[in-house]
Amino acid sequence: WARRATDLDPDSVEKRLLVLEVLARSQSAPLQDYLAAIDNVLSLDPNRTDLRVLKADVLRRFERPDDALRELQAIISRDPNSLDAVSGVAVLLANRPAEYNQWVAELDRRAAESAPH
């Protein structure tokens, strides 16, 4: 029924979010369905950081950490203050100390550059 609602009003972000919510509650939805539903909403509203973080989380849960990391880093490049994205990267890099240290050094460098002098 949720997909039917989007067929009736294909430009409705709210109805596309409904499909996404139904998929999220259905513990058995395949990765492709999750990602398609997220990308579907993002096609109407590409600046939804919350959905991009959700997409990264779905990728992580389906054991695609490198894709999740790329998504989170893209969020941070647009919104360096996204706590969800920063904490998501920290979780993904927790078992990769060299990459984690490099990432923290990059964050420190960016913070120093943007600090008032």
Backbone torsions as a table, in degrees:
resi	resn	phi	psi	omega
1	TRP	NA	-33.4	-180.0
2	ALA	-67.0	-40.6	178.2
3	ARG	-65.4	-36.2	178.7
4	ARG	-62.4	-38.0	178.7
5	ALA	-61.6	-38.7	179.3
6	THR	-72.8	-29.6	176.0
7	ASP	-64.4	-36.2	-178.8
8	LEU	-74.9	-30.0	-178.6
9	ASP	-140.3	75.7	-171.9
10	PRO	-65.4	-17.6	-179.3
11	ASP	-95.0	9.6	-177.9
12	SER	-90.1	112.1	176.9
13	VAL	-61.8	-40.3	-177.8
14	GLU	-61.6	-40.6	-179.6
15	LYS	-70.6	-35.5	176.4
16	ARG	-68.6	-34.7	175.1
17	LEU	-65.5	-33.1	176.9
18	LEU	-62.1	-44.3	176.6
19	VAL	-59.0	-43.5	179.8
20	LEU	-62.0	-42.8	179.2
21	GLU	-64.3	-41.1	177.8
22	VAL	-61.2	-44.2	178.4
23	LEU	-62.6	-41.5	-178.6
24	ALA	-63.6	-35.8	-179.8
25	ARG	-77.6	-21.4	178.3
26	SER	-86.1	98.4	-174.1
27	GLN	-58.5	-11.3	-173.9
28	SER	-108.1	8.4	-178.6
29	ALA	-66.8	135.2	178.9
30	PRO	-71.7	157.7	-178.4
31	LEU	-52.7	-44.1	-176.8
32	GLN	-59.8	-37.5	179.0
33	ASP	-67.6	-43.2	177.1
34	TYR	-58.1	-53.2	-176.0
35	LEU	-63.9	-39.1	178.5
36	ALA	-63.2	-41.6	179.9
37	ALA	-66.4	-41.5	178.3
38	ILE	-64.9	-47.8	-179.9
39	ASP	-62.9	-32.7	178.2
40	ASN	-60.7	-47.0	178.8
41	VAL	-68.2	-41.5	-179.5
42	LEU	-63.5	-26.3	178.1
43	SER	-65.5	-27.6	177.1
44	LEU	-89.9	-29.7	-175.6
45	ASP	-141.9	76.9	-171.9
46	PRO	-67.4	-12.9	-177.3
47	ASN	-95.4	15.6	-179.5
48	ARG	-78.4	93.5	179.2
49	THR	-59.5	-37.7	-179.5
50	ASP	-60.2	-38.8	178.8
51	LEU	-74.1	-33.1	177.0
52	ARG	-67.6	-37.3	175.7
53	VAL	-66.2	-41.4	176.6
54	LEU	-60.3	-43.3	178.8
55	LYS	-59.5	-43.9	177.9
56	ALA	-61.7	-40.8	179.3
57	ASP	-65.0	-41.2	177.4
58	VAL	-62.6	-44.7	178.2
59	LEU	-59.9	-42.5	178.8
60	ARG	-62.9	-46.1	-178.5
61	ARG	-64.1	-27.9	178.0
62	PHE	-96.1	24.4	173.5
63	GLU	58.3	45.4	172.4
64	ARG	-124.4	62.8	-173.9
65	PRO	-62.7	-33.6	-178.9
66	ASP	-67.8	-39.5	176.1
67	ASP	-66.1	-41.0	178.3
68	ALA	-61.7	-43.1	179.9
69	LEU	-62.2	-43.2	178.1
70	ARG	-61.3	-41.8	179.7
71	GLU	-63.0	-44.8	-179.4
72	LEU	-66.0	-40.7	179.0
73	GLN	-65.9	-33.8	176.1
74	ALA	-66.0	-38.6	177.2
75	ILE	-62.1	-47.1	-177.7
76	ILE	-63.7	-34.5	179.3
77	SER	-65.8	-30.7	177.3
78	ARG	-87.7	-34.7	-175.5
79	ASP	-138.2	84.0	-176.7
80	PRO	-63.5	-12.9	-179.9
81	ASN	-95.1	8.6	179.9
82	SER	-74.3	99.9	-179.1
83	LEU	-61.2	-37.9	179.1
84	ASP	-61.6	-42.6	-179.7
85	ALA	-69.0	-43.6	179.7
86	VAL	-62.5	-44.9	-179.8
87	SER	-68.8	-32.1	176.4
88	GLY	-63.2	-42.3	177.1
89	VAL	-63.9	-42.7	179.4
90	ALA	-59.0	-41.4	178.6
91	VAL	-64.7	-45.2	-178.4
92	LEU	-65.8	-32.2	-177.4
93	LEU	-94.8	2.7	-177.6
94	ALA	-56.3	-33.7	-179.5
95	ASN	-99.9	14.6	178.7
96	ARG	-129.8	76.5	-171.9
97	PRO	-57.0	-40.1	-178.0
98	ALA	-64.5	-45.7	179.0
99	GLU	-66.2	-39.0	179.1
100	TYR	-61.1	-47.7	-179.9
101	ASN	-62.2	-39.8	178.4
102	GLN	-64.9	-41.8	179.9
103	TRP	-64.9	-43.8	179.0
104	VAL	-63.3	-40.1	178.1
105	ALA	-62.3	-39.6	177.9
106	GLU	-65.2	-41.6	176.6
107	LEU	-61.6	-43.5	178.5
108	ASP	-61.4	-42.1	179.4
109	ARG	-61.9	-46.2	179.3
110	ARG	-62.6	-40.6	179.2
111	ALA	-63.3	-42.2	179.6
112	ALA	-65.0	-38.6	179.2
113	GLU	-67.2	-34.1	-176.1
114	SER	-92.0	-5.7	179.6
115	ALA	-71.4	143.5	177.9
116	PRO	-65.9	142.3	-178.2
117	HIS	-106.8	NA	NA
